[in-house]
Each structure stands twice: as structure tokens, then as C-alpha cells.
């Protein structure tokens, strides 16, 4: 009789352990909201990084010798050397 009670108590304790982790564990029901919020943050961060990558690719493509725009080169060189005309519109590049 005591063996049956002991086995029953152990099984109930094990079920309690499993239920606790199903609700409060790292991937449990309660942490689902945190995982969804983290995913949204990572998707936003990924989109921002994609924009930065595209910007870098576009700026890098301007440096290719066969596509180098002489007007842009002249404007940038005059701006860096301080030889800008008063009518020039200068945009600071970071």
C-alpha cells in the first residue's frame, strides 16, 4: 500500500513539475508574449539593417570607375577643399 502511495505522490510531483515548466518555462505559455515582442524588435532591426546595406551598396557603386559621375566628384572635391561657390548647395555626408 505504501508503494502505491509513494508512486502516486512521485507521479503527481512530476506532473506538477511539468505543468510548472509548461506555464513558466523558457518556451512556456507565459513567455510567449516576450518571444513575440522580441521577434517584432528583431524584424524591425533587420529592416533597418537592410536599408543601411542598400545605402552602402548604392554609395559603393558610385565609386566604380566606369560609372563615376564627374559632377558628383567635382562637387564633393570642391566641398572638401573649401572651394565651393556661393551658389552651390552642399549636403553634409556622414
Buried (B, 14 or more C-beta within 10 A) or exposed (E): EEEEEEEEEEEEEEEEEEEEEEEEEEEEEEBEEEEEEEEEEEEEEEEEEEEEEEEEEEEEEEEEEEEEEEEEEEBBEBBEEEEEEEEEEEEEEE
